[in-house]
């Protein structure tokens, strides 16, 4: 992940639970860009907004996702 992020590549990490994803998101708070979080509790509108942001940001966002 570190190598991909350093190269400016988009990175997706799948985690089994929302709580684990939130924990990782907090642990990665020192990164230059805030990770994006996608989980099953989002509305369609929230999901769409996050996906648009993920695909349009130029600073290689990190996407954390749960099933």
Backbone as CSV, one residue per row, in Angstrom:
resi,resn,N_x,N_y,N_z,CA_x,CA_y,CA_z,C_x,C_y,C_z
1,UNK,0.821,-1.178,0.000,0.000,0.000,0.000,0.875,1.256,0.000
2,UNK,1.903,1.265,0.797,2.752,2.448,0.893,3.377,2.785,-0.457
3,UNK,3.838,1.755,-1.174,4.457,1.968,-2.485,3.448,2.531,-3.481
4,UNK,2.259,1.954,-3.536,1.218,2.442,-4.442,0.843,3.879,-4.126
5,UNK,0.710,4.170,-2.853,0.340,5.514,-2.427,1.440,6.509,-2.785
6,UNK,2.697,6.108,-2.587,3.821,6.994,-2.915,3.890,7.289,-4.413
7,UNK,3.456,6.330,-5.219,3.450,6.517,-6.675,2.250,7.324,-7.152
8,UNK,1.342,7.653,-6.241,0.160,8.423,-6.607,-0.941,7.572,-7.216
9,UNK,-0.904,6.269,-6.956,-1.931,5.374,-7.492,-3.107,5.295,-6.522
10,UNK,-4.287,5.141,-7.085,-5.475,4.960,-6.250,-5.387,3.580,-5.594
11,UNK,-5.755,3.525,-4.326,-5.634,2.289,-3.563,-6.952,2.005,-2.855
12,UNK,-7.368,0.732,-2.883,-8.586,0.305,-2.197,-8.216,-0.793,-1.212
13,UNK,-8.686,-0.663,0.016,-8.486,-1.678,1.037,-9.858,-2.132,1.505
14,UNK,-10.116,-3.435,1.430,-11.377,-3.999,1.889,-11.188,-4.533,3.301
15,UNK,-12.109,-4.164,4.190,-12.052,-4.579,5.587,-13.363,-5.265,5.956
16,UNK,-13.334,-6.198,6.915,-14.541,-6.970,7.229,-15.632,-6.199,7.975
17,UNK,-15.264,-5.166,8.739,-16.273,-4.431,9.508,-16.062,-2.920,9.404
18,UNK,-17.139,-2.193,9.652,-17.079,-0.730,9.639,-16.179,-0.229,10.770
19,UNK,-16.266,-0.851,11.949,-15.442,-0.419,13.078,-13.956,-0.569,12.776
20,UNK,-13.570,-1.656,12.133,-12.174,-1.850,11.762,-11.751,-0.812,10.728
21,UNK,-12.628,-0.503,9.790,-12.343,0.517,8.778,-12.167,1.884,9.431
22,UNK,-13.019,2.220,10.398,-12.899,3.495,11.108,-11.597,3.557,11.900
23,UNK,-11.224,2.440,12.514,-9.969,2.375,13.266,-8.777,2.618,12.336
24,UNK,-8.774,1.973,11.183,-7.693,2.163,10.215,-7.693,3.595,9.681
25,UNK,-8.872,4.138,9.453,-8.980,5.512,8.960,-8.341,6.482,9.959
26,UNK,-8.600,6.275,11.240,-7.993,7.128,12.274,-6.481,6.920,12.334
27,UNK,-6.031,5.684,12.160,-4.594,5.394,12.191,-3.866,6.043,11.015
28,UNK,-4.562,6.230,9.908,-3.959,6.811,8.710,-4.174,8.317,8.620
29,UNK,-4.599,8.925,9.693,-4.915,10.356,9.665,-3.697,11.229,9.372
30,UNK,-2.498,10.702,9.534,-1.300,11.476,9.253,-0.940,11.541,7.777
31,UNK,-1.656,10.819,6.935,-1.394,10.840,5.497,-1.744,12.202,4.935
32,UNK,-1.173,12.527,3.791,-1.398,13.856,3.202,-2.838,14.064,2.760
33,UNK,-3.555,12.992,2.444,-4.966,13.110,2.077,-5.810,12.207,2.965
34,UNK,-6.998,12.646,3.244,-7.909,11.877,4.093,-8.452,10.683,3.317
35,UNK,-8.389,9.483,3.904,-8.977,8.326,3.234,-10.499,8.476,3.121
36,UNK,-11.068,7.860,2.116,-12.524,7.847,1.938,-13.048,6.513,2.450
37,UNK,-14.224,6.514,3.052,-14.797,5.309,3.641,-16.139,4.988,2.996
38,UNK,-16.281,3.747,2.523,-17.536,3.265,1.951,-17.976,2.054,2.765
39,UNK,-19.225,2.084,3.242,-19.767,0.960,4.016,-21.249,0.806,3.720
40,UNK,-21.822,-0.263,4.180,-23.207,-0.597,3.875,-24.247,0.339,4.469
41,UNK,-23.859,1.184,5.414,-24.810,2.083,6.049,-25.013,3.401,5.309
42,UNK,-24.351,3.576,4.178,-24.483,4.820,3.415,-25.756,4.812,2.573
43,UNK,-26.307,5.999,2.381,-27.424,6.113,1.447,-26.857,6.090,0.028
44,UNK,-27.717,5.916,-0.964,-27.264,5.916,-2.359,-26.602,7.238,-2.705
45,UNK,-27.163,8.338,-2.194,-26.611,9.661,-2.469,-25.215,9.804,-1.861
46,UNK,-25.044,9.374,-0.612,-23.737,9.449,0.037,-22.712,8.593,-0.710
47,UNK,-23.132,7.393,-1.080,-22.238,6.490,-1.823,-21.800,7.129,-3.141
48,UNK,-22.748,7.678,-3.863,-22.451,8.315,-5.155,-21.478,9.482,-4.977
49,UNK,-21.693,10.304,-3.951,-20.809,11.446,-3.695,-19.378,10.989,-3.398
50,UNK,-19.236,9.942,-2.614,-17.906,9.422,-2.292,-17.237,8.857,-3.541
51,UNK,-17.992,8.140,-4.360,-17.417,7.566,-5.578,-16.994,8.662,-6.566
52,UNK,-17.798,9.708,-6.679,-17.431,10.823,-7.562,-16.145,11.474,-7.045
53,UNK,-16.075,11.691,-5.737,-14.871,12.282,-5.161,-13.657,11.375,-5.389
54,UNK,-13.828,10.073,-5.202,-12.724,9.126,-5.402,-12.197,9.164,-6.835
55,UNK,-13.094,9.280,-7.791,-12.683,9.247,-9.193,-12.217,10.600,-9.728
56,UNK,-12.555,11.690,-9.047,-12.184,13.004,-9.571,-11.016,13.659,-8.837
57,UNK,-10.723,13.223,-7.627,-9.597,13.817,-6.906,-8.293,13.461,-7.582
58,UNK,-7.406,14.421,-7.642,-6.120,14.207,-8.297,-5.038,13.756,-7.319
59,UNK,-5.342,13.760,-6.036,-4.329,13.453,-5.031,-4.364,11.996,-4.564
60,UNK,-4.753,11.097,-5.444,-4.720,9.649,-5.193,-5.358,9.251,-3.864
61,UNK,-6.665,9.363,-3.783,-7.318,9.022,-2.526,-7.243,7.528,-2.203
62,UNK,-7.188,7.249,-0.945,-7.226,5.891,-0.429,-8.676,5.585,-0.106
63,UNK,-9.201,4.481,-0.594,-10.588,4.102,-0.356,-10.613,2.903,0.573
64,UNK,-11.305,3.036,1.700,-11.516,1.937,2.635,-12.956,1.473,2.440
65,UNK,-13.142,0.176,2.267,-14.483,-0.343,1.978,-14.787,-1.577,2.817
66,UNK,-16.075,-1.728,3.148,-16.538,-2.930,3.851,-17.581,-3.608,2.954
67,UNK,-17.817,-4.893,3.193,-18.821,-5.586,2.359,-20.234,-5.061,2.559
